[in-house]
Amino acid sequence: MRAHPPRGGPIVAPSTTAPPEGQAPALLERLFAISARGSTVTREIRGGVVTFVTMAYIVVLNPLIIGTVQDGTGAFLGGGDAPDLAAVSAATALVAGVMSILMGLVANFPLALATGLGLNAFVAFGIAVLPGATWADAMGLVVLEGLIILVLVMTGLRESVFTAVPRELKAAISAGIGLFIALIGFVDAGFVRGTGAAPPLQMGIGGELDGWPTVVFVVGLVAVFVLMARKVRGAILIAVALAAVLAMVVETAFEIGPQIGADGELLAATGWSLNVPAIPDAVARVPDLGLLGQFSLLGSFSSIGGVTVVLLLFTLLLTDFFDTLGTMVAIGAEADLLDERGNPPATKRILVVDSIAAAAGGAASVSSNTSYIESATGVADGARTGLAAVVTGVLFLLTTFLSPLVSLVPYEAAAPALVLVGVLMLGAVREIDFTDLTVAVPAFLTIVLMPFTYSIAVGIGAGVITWALLKAVTGRLREVHPLLWVVAALFVVFFAVAPISRLLGLE
């Protein structure tokens, strides 16, 4: 359609009002350099949607983790005597939306952010429940941690530590995260389950696959593999949508119901995980944003003691610090955006936004927000710029009003995307020289400990420590950056937090 000039203004030629086919509009090109990165607006939008679909679960899951726990005074998040999951959900979506948009605009990187899993559990069960602690105190610690990390970024220390990590370890981090995210997908879908005994993990229920939700997952997994193998555009989004539609059809026909009840008890081992794929009664609701600003920046020092606060802050800092570093290098590798040293573009801007997100999550009472490895699903579907993160952010903002629609997609429908990303990211191992044990051992520990311990930080810590140790004992000290020794020492303390706490009489 031809653009009309302002009345009295010059006539604009048609060739300047619309870009050539496949080329991004001028404004988007200036903001995101879409063509320069070999992408298109369509791919970026599609990638942003895919990323949102694979991480939208946090809007439902975060309230179940932090919204159902009483603090050290017996109060729930928000200060009430009963959980307010709707308020937690709305605030979770709001912060994720704002920070993902900020990442896209400031850093031009296809990386979305939301409340960090693991970090939120630590805040809930490791801080808020301490005797005398309140949820406001716990969230104040999160804000303080985010501010400290922001200072580390602005002084260049965080970026320096990142660049000090050798390229082989960065490749191992990417591969380890791939295995980690694939395991998350299999576990979330119930294809792999814990036994509580030996063996610790097994396929399905009692070693057998059972239930319609598992069928939905397998169909989605086969669909995404076939579509990707045939190089179908939008393969991930198509597969997830197909699985979600199939899930709704199955639920309508058989009324399977949830696997876990609202009280956390097991209802049916063959039920749906996280969401029952049924059309909700309401499509939209006005969000409750009353949790914003309910934090006490320094209240924890008086409620739980200064020494305890320092140890808790250290744990938060180290986990957040290295989870993000691992995630952004993995996303950069998948998007082919890393430089010759294995660093993504605009590293400092990425880290600044991530640090602000950590503080923003605490200020909104939803726990630290951090970069999400699920962004790799959007990258796998073609996203290469910050426009994808903006799209994901906009969808999160809409979710504050359309939270009932989040319940349409169960884990079983979204998990195939995570498994596929694991396949793609594992390819980073080709950059690791496994004939050199000083490289192979740290890389191996980095890769396997991430899924084995369900922690990115643990894998990175083990890799860094063994890298420095093995290089030292083989007389190759020049291959260890001085900052890496500092990081290794900090990780030793990180792994020894429990005995240190006992030594100081904190347990």
C-alpha positions in Angstrom: 0.0 0.0 0.0 1.3 3.4 -1.0 2.2 5.8 1.8 0.6 9.3 1.6 2.8 12.2 2.4 1.8 14.9 4.9 -0.5 17.6 3.3 1.7 20.1 1.5 4.8 17.9 1.8 6.8 16.3 -1.0 5.6 13.3 -2.9 7.5 10.2 -1.7 8.4 7.7 -4.5 7.0 4.2 -4.0 10.6 2.7 -4.1 11.4 4.5 -0.8 8.3 3.6 1.1 8.7 -0.1 1.0 11.8 -2.3 1.3 12.6 -4.9 -1.3 11.1 -8.3 -0.6 12.9 -10.0 2.3 14.6 -6.8 3.4 13.7 -5.3 6.8 12.0 -1.8 7.0 14.5 1.0 7.5 13.7 1.6 11.2 14.0 -2.1 12.1 17.2 -2.4 10.1 18.7 0.5 12.0 17.7 -0.8 15.4 18.5 -4.5 14.8 20.7 -4.9 11.7 18.4 -7.7 10.6 19.7 -8.1 7.1 23.3 -7.7 8.2 22.8 -10.8 10.4 21.3 -12.8 7.5 17.7 -12.8 9.0 14.3 -11.4 8.1 11.5 -9.7 10.1 9.4 -12.8 9.6 12.1 -15.1 11.1 12.6 -12.8 14.0 8.9 -12.6 14.9 8.6 -16.3 14.5 11.7 -16.9 16.7 10.3 -14.6 19.3 7.0 -16.5 19.4 8.8 -19.8 19.7 10.9 -18.6 22.6 7.8 -17.3 24.3 6.0 -20.6 23.9 8.9 -22.6 25.3 9.4 -20.3 28.4 5.8 -19.1 29.1 5.6 -21.9 31.7 7.4 -19.6 34.1 4.3 -17.5 34.4 2.5 -20.6 35.9 5.5 -22.3 37.6 7.0 -19.3 39.4 3.8 -18.7 41.5 3.8 -22.4 42.5 7.4 -22.1 43.7 7.5 -18.8 45.5 3.8 -18.1 46.0 3.0 -21.2 48.1 5.8 -20.8 50.7 5.4 -19.1 54.0 8.3 -17.0 55.2 9.9 -17.0 58.6 7.0 -15.1 60.1 4.3 -17.4 58.6 3.2 -15.0 55.9 2.9 -15.7 52.2 4.4 -13.6 49.4 2.6 -10.3 49.5 2.0 -10.4 53.3 -1.3 -12.3 53.3 -2.3 -15.5 55.1 -3.1 -17.3 51.9 -1.3 -17.7 48.5 -2.0 -15.0 45.9 -0.9 -16.9 42.8 -2.6 -14.5 40.3 -0.6 -11.6 41.6 2.7 -13.5 41.4 1.8 -14.6 37.9 1.0 -11.1 36.7 4.2 -9.6 38.2 6.3 -12.5 36.8 5.0 -11.8 33.3 5.4 -8.0 33.6 9.1 -8.1 34.6 9.8 -10.8 32.0 8.2 -8.6 29.3 9.9 -5.4 30.2 13.4 -6.9 30.6 13.2 -9.0 27.4 12.2 -5.9 25.4 15.1 -4.0 27.1 17.5 -6.8 26.1 16.4 -6.6 22.5 16.6 -2.8 22.3 19.8 -2.2 24.2 21.9 -5.3 23.4 20.3 -6.4 20.1 20.7 -10.0 21.1 18.0 -12.8 20.7 17.9 -13.5 24.5 14.8 -13.4 26.6 14.7 -13.0 30.4 12.4 -14.2 33.1 12.5 -15.3 36.7 15.3 -17.8 37.1 14.5 -21.3 38.0 16.7 -22.6 40.8 17.3 -19.1 42.0 13.6 -18.7 42.8 13.7 -22.0 44.7 16.8 -20.9 46.6 15.1 -17.6 47.5 12.0 -19.4 48.7 13.5 -22.4 50.5 16.9 -21.0 51.4 16.2 -17.4 52.4 12.5 -16.6 53.0 11.9 -19.5 55.3 14.7 -18.6 57.7 13.5 -17.8 61.2 12.6 -14.1 61.4 13.0 -13.5 57.7 10.2 -12.0 55.6 9.5 -12.1 51.9 10.4 -8.4 51.8 13.8 -9.2 53.3 14.4 -12.1 50.8 13.5 -9.9 47.8 15.7 -7.1 49.2 18.6 -9.5 49.1 17.8 -10.2 45.4 17.7 -6.5 44.6 21.1 -6.1 46.5 22.6 -9.0 44.5 21.5 -7.4 41.2 22.9 -4.0 42.1 26.3 -5.6 43.1 26.4 -7.5 39.8 25.6 -4.3 37.9 28.6 -2.6 39.6 30.8 -5.5 38.6 29.6 -5.1 35.0 30.1 -1.3 34.9 33.6 -1.7 36.3 34.3 -4.3 33.6 35.0 -7.1 36.0 32.2 -9.3 34.9 33.1 -9.0 31.2 36.8 -9.6 32.0 36.0 -12.8 33.8 33.9 -13.9 30.8 36.7 -13.3 28.4 39.2 -15.1 30.7 37.3 -18.3 30.2 39.1 -20.3 27.5 37.3 -21.1 24.2 37.3 -24.8 24.9 35.5 -24.4 28.2 33.0 -22.1 26.5 32.3 -24.8 23.9 31.8 -27.3 26.8 29.5 -24.9 28.5 27.3 -24.7 25.4 27.3 -28.5 25.0 26.5 -29.0 28.6 23.6 -26.6 28.5 22.4 -28.5 25.5 22.3 -31.8 27.5 20.8 -29.9 30.4 18.0 -28.4 28.5 17.3 -31.7 26.7 17.0 -33.5 30.1 14.6 -30.7 31.3 12.5 -31.4 28.2 12.4 -35.2 28.8 11.7 -34.8 32.5 9.1 -32.1 32.1 7.2 -34.3 29.6 7.4 -37.3 31.9 9.4 -39.4 29.4 12.1 -39.6 32.0 11.2 -39.7 35.7 12.9 -39.9 39.0 12.5 -43.1 41.0 13.7 -42.1 44.5 15.7 -45.3 44.5 18.0 -47.2 42.1 18.3 -46.5 39.3 17.7 -42.8 40.0 16.1 -42.2 36.6 14.1 -44.3 34.3 11.9 -44.2 31.2 8.3 -43.3 31.9 6.4 -45.1 34.7 8.1 -48.2 36.0 10.3 -48.3 32.9 7.3 -48.2 30.6 5.7 -45.4 28.6 2.1 -44.9 29.6 -0.6 -42.2 29.2 -1.9 -39.9 26.5 0.3 -37.0 27.6 3.3 -39.2 26.7 1.8 -39.8 23.3 1.4 -36.1 22.7 5.1 -35.6 23.6 6.3 -38.3 21.3 4.2 -37.0 18.5 5.5 -33.5 19.0 9.1 -34.8 19.2 8.8 -36.8 16.0 7.1 -33.9 14.3 9.9 -31.4 15.2 12.6 -33.8 14.2 11.0 -34.5 10.8 10.2 -30.9 10.1 13.7 -29.8 11.0 15.3 -32.6 8.9 13.2 -31.4 6.0 14.3 -27.8 6.7 10.7 -26.6 7.1 10.5 -22.9 8.1 9.0 -22.4 11.5 9.5 -26.1 12.3 9.6 -25.7 16.1 6.6 -23.4 16.3 4.6 -25.8 14.0 5.5 -28.8 16.1 4.6 -27.1 19.4 1.3 -25.9 17.9 0.5 -29.3 16.6 1.3 -30.9 19.9 -0.8 -28.3 21.8 -3.8 -28.9 19.5 -3.5 -32.6 19.9 -3.3 -32.2 23.7 -6.6 -30.2 23.7 -8.3 -32.8 21.5 -7.1 -35.7 23.8 -8.1 -33.9 27.0 -11.6 -33.1 25.5 -12.0 -36.7 24.5 -10.6 -38.5 27.6 -10.7 -35.9 30.4 -7.3 -36.9 31.7 -6.8 -34.1 34.2 -3.6 -32.9 36.0 -0.8 -35.0 37.2 -0.3 -32.9 40.3 -3.0 -31.2 42.4 -3.1 -27.7 43.7 -1.8 -28.9 47.1 1.2 -30.5 45.4 0.0 -34.1 45.8 0.2 -36.7 43.0 -3.3 -37.2 41.5 -2.4 -39.4 38.5 1.0 -40.4 37.2 -0.4 -40.3 33.6 -1.9 -36.8 33.9 -0.8 -33.6 32.3 2.3 -31.8 33.7 1.9 -28.1 34.7 -1.2 -27.3 32.6 -4.3 -29.1 31.6 -4.8 -28.2 27.9 -8.4 -27.1 28.2 -9.9 -23.9 26.9 -10.2 -21.5 29.9 -13.5 -20.0 31.0 -12.1 -16.5 30.6 -9.6 -15.2 28.0 -8.4 -12.1 29.8 -8.4 -10.5 33.3 -7.1 -7.3 34.8 -3.7 -8.0 36.3 -3.0 -7.5 40.0 0.4 -5.7 40.3 0.3 -5.1 44.0 3.5 -7.0 44.6 5.6 -4.4 42.9 7.9 -2.6 45.4 7.4 -4.9 48.3 11.0 -5.4 49.3 13.3 -4.3 52.1 16.8 -3.6 50.8 18.7 -4.0 54.1 16.0 -5.6 56.3 17.7 -9.0 56.2 20.7 -7.8 58.1 18.7 -7.3 61.2 16.3 -10.2 60.7 18.8 -13.0 59.9 22.2 -11.6 60.7 25.0 -10.1 58.7 27.2 -13.2 58.4 24.3 -15.2 57.1 23.4 -12.5 54.6 26.9 -12.4 53.2 26.9 -16.1 52.6 23.5 -16.0 51.0 24.5 -13.1 48.8 27.7 -14.9 47.7 25.6 -17.9 46.7 23.1 -15.8 44.8 25.9 -13.8 43.1 28.0 -16.7 42.0 25.0 -18.7 40.6 23.5 -15.7 38.8 26.9 -14.6 37.6 27.9 -17.8 35.8 24.4 -19.0 34.7 24.1 -15.9 32.5 27.7 -16.2 31.1 27.0 -19.8 30.1 23.6 -19.0 28.7 24.7 -16.1 26.5 27.7 -17.9 25.0 25.4 -20.9 24.2 22.9 -18.6 22.5 25.6 -16.8 20.7 27.1 -20.1 19.5 23.7 -21.4 18.3 23.1 -18.1 16.4 26.7 -18.1 15.0 27.3 -14.6 16.5 30.5 -15.4 18.5 33.8 -13.8 17.5 37.0 -15.6 17.1 37.5 -15.7 21.0 34.1 -17.1 21.5 32.5 -13.9 22.7 29.0 -12.6 21.6 28.6 -9.1 20.3 27.8 -6.3 22.8 28.8 -8.5 25.7 28.8 -5.6 28.2 25.3 -4.5 27.2 23.9 -8.0 27.5 25.4 -8.2 31.0 24.1 -4.7 32.0 20.5 -5.6 31.1 20.8 -9.0 32.8 22.1 -7.3 36.0 19.3 -4.8 35.9 16.9 -7.7 35.5 18.1 -9.4 38.6 17.4 -6.3 40.7 14.1 -5.7 38.9 12.9 -9.2 39.7 13.5 -8.6 43.4 11.9 -5.1 43.3 8.8 -6.7 41.8 8.8 -9.6 44.4 9.2 -12.3 41.8 12.8 -13.3 42.4 15.9 -12.6 40.3 15.2 -12.4 36.6 17.9 -13.9 34.4 18.7 -14.9 30.8 16.8 -18.0 29.6 18.4 -20.8 27.8 15.0 -21.5 26.2 15.9 -18.6 23.9 17.8 -21.1 22.0 14.6 -22.5 20.6 13.9 -19.2 18.9 17.4 -19.0 17.6 17.1 -22.5 16.3 14.0 -21.3 14.4 15.9 -18.5 12.7 16.2 -15.6 15.3 19.4 -13.7 15.1 18.7 -10.2 16.5 17.1 -8.4 19.4 13.8 -8.1 17.6 13.0 -11.7 18.6 13.6 -10.7 22.3 11.3 -7.7 21.8 8.6 -10.0 20.3 8.9 -12.4 23.3 8.7 -9.4 25.7 5.6 -8.1 24.1 3.9 -11.5 24.4 4.9 -11.6 28.1 3.3 -8.2 28.6 0.1 -9.4 26.9 0.2 -12.4 29.2 -0.3 -10.1 32.2 -3.8 -9.6 30.8 -4.2 -13.0 29.0 -2.9 -15.2 31.7 -5.7 -17.7 31.3 -4.4 -18.6 27.8 -1.1 -19.7 29.3 -2.9 -22.8 30.5 -3.4 -24.0 27.0 0.1 -25.4 26.6 1.2 -28.3 28.9 4.8 -29.3 29.3 4.2 -32.3 27.0 3.5 -30.0 24.1 6.4 -27.5 24.7 9.1 -30.0 25.7 9.9 -31.4 22.2 11.4 -27.9 21.4 13.8 -28.2 24.3 14.9 -31.7 23.3 15.6 -30.5 19.7 17.7 -27.5 21.1 19.7 -30.0 23.1 20.5 -31.9 19.8 21.7 -28.7 18.1 23.7 -27.3 21.0 25.6 -30.5 21.7 27.4 -29.9 18.4 29.8 -27.5 20.2 31.8 -30.6 21.4 33.5 -30.6 18.0 35.6 -27.6 19.2 37.0 -29.6 22.1 40.3 -31.5 21.8 39.6 -34.7 23.7 43.1 -36.0 23.0 44.5 -33.4 25.6 43.4 -34.5 29.1 44.0 -31.0 30.5 41.2 -29.9 28.1 39.1 -33.1 28.0 38.6 -33.6 31.7 37.4 -30.0 32.5 35.2 -30.1 29.4 33.8 -33.5 30.3 33.0 -32.4 33.9 31.4 -29.1 32.6 29.2 -31.0 30.1 28.0 -33.9 32.3 27.6 -32.1 35.7 25.1 -29.6 34.3 22.4 -32.2 33.7 23.5 -34.5 36.5 23.2 -31.7 39.1 20.5 -29.7 37.4 22.8 -26.6 37.7 24.7 -24.6 35.1 26.8 -23.0 37.8 28.0 -26.4 39.2 29.2 -27.5 35.7 31.0 -24.3 35.1 32.6 -24.4 38.5 33.9 -27.9 38.1 35.3 -27.1 34.7 37.1 -24.0 35.8 38.6 -25.6 38.9 39.9 -28.6 37.0 41.1 -26.5 34.1 43.3 -24.4 36.4 44.5 -27.4 38.4 45.5 -29.7 35.5 47.2 -26.9 33.6 49.2 -26.0 36.7 50.3 -29.6 37.5 51.4 -30.1 33.8 53.5 -27.0 33.7 51.2 -25.0 31.4 50.4 -22.1 33.7 50.5 -19.6 30.8 47.3 -21.2 29.6 45.4 -20.1 32.7 44.3 -16.4 32.7 45.1 -14.8 36.1 41.4 -14.0 36.6 40.6 -17.7 36.2 42.5 -18.5 39.3 40.3 -16.0 41.2 37.2 -17.6 39.7 38.4 -21.0 40.6 39.0 -20.0 44.2 35.5 -18.5 44.4 34.0 -21.7 43.1 35.9 -23.7 45.8 34.2 -21.5 48.4 30.9 -22.0 46.5 31.1 -25.7 46.7 32.2 -25.5 50.4 29.4 -23.2 51.6 27.8 -25.9 53.8 30.9 -26.8 55.8 31.9 -23.1 56.0 28.4 -22.4 57.4 28.8 -25.2 60.0 32.3 -23.9 60.9 30.8 -20.5 61.6 28.0 -21.9 63.6 25.3 -20.9 61.1 23.7 -24.4 60.9 
